[in-house]
Amino acid sequence: MKAHELRSLSREELEEHARELRQELFNLRFRSSTQQLDNPLRKRMARRELARTLTILREMDLGLEPGSGKGKKNG
């Protein structure tokens, strides 16, 4: 899910999405340790999506405008 798609979700939906991703990461780690992981890239994708979700939740906590992070040019 892209950041702009996540920003359109409500806080409760984002928290639920984060819970689902944490559960998926747990399952992926478990399957990885038993050598039954079909797509090892999925672990990285899930980690990044979880980080993206948590970042947007933190932005909501701080009351920041979406996409106003450092590195963006305003011109």
C-alpha positions in Angstrom: 0.0 0.0 0.0 1.3 3.4 -0.9 1.7 6.3 1.6 -1.1 8.3 0.0 -3.4 5.3 0.3 -2.5 4.9 3.9 -3.1 8.5 4.7 -6.7 8.2 3.4 -7.4 5.6 6.1 -8.8 6.4 9.6 -6.6 6.0 12.7 -8.5 2.8 13.7 -7.9 1.3 10.2 -4.2 2.2 10.4 -3.8 0.6 13.8 -5.6 -2.5 12.6 -3.4 -2.6 9.5 -0.3 -2.3 11.7 -1.5 -5.3 13.9 -2.1 -7.4 10.7 1.4 -6.6 9.4 3.0 -7.5 12.8 1.2 -10.8 12.7 2.2 -11.4 9.1 5.9 -10.6 10.0 5.7 -13.1 12.8 4.4 -15.8 10.5 7.0 -14.9 7.8 9.8 -15.1 10.3 8.5 -18.4 11.7 8.2 -19.9 8.2 11.6 -18.5 7.2 13.3 -20.3 10.2 11.7 -23.6 9.1 12.8 -23.1 5.5 9.2 -23.0 4.2 9.2 -19.4 2.9 8.1 -19.1 -0.7 8.9 -15.4 -1.3 11.7 -14.1 1.0 11.2 -10.6 -0.4 7.8 -10.5 1.3 9.5 -10.1 4.7 11.3 -6.9 3.5 8.1 -5.5 1.9 6.1 -6.2 5.1 8.7 -4.5 7.3 8.7 -1.4 5.1 4.9 -1.3 4.9 4.8 -1.5 8.7 7.3 1.3 9.1 5.3 3.4 6.6 2.1 2.8 8.6 3.7 3.6 11.9 5.2 6.8 10.5 1.8 8.0 9.3 0.3 7.2 12.8 3.2 9.2 14.3 2.5 12.1 12.0 -1.2 12.0 13.2 0.0 12.1 16.8 2.2 15.1 16.1 -0.4 16.9 14.0 1.9 17.2 11.0 0.7 17.8 7.5 1.0 14.8 5.2 4.2 14.8 3.2 5.8 17.7 5.0 8.9 15.7 6.0 12.5 16.8 5.4 13.9 16.4 2.0 10.8 17.6 0.2 11.2 20.7 -1.9 8.4 23.3 -1.7 8.9 24.8 -5.1 
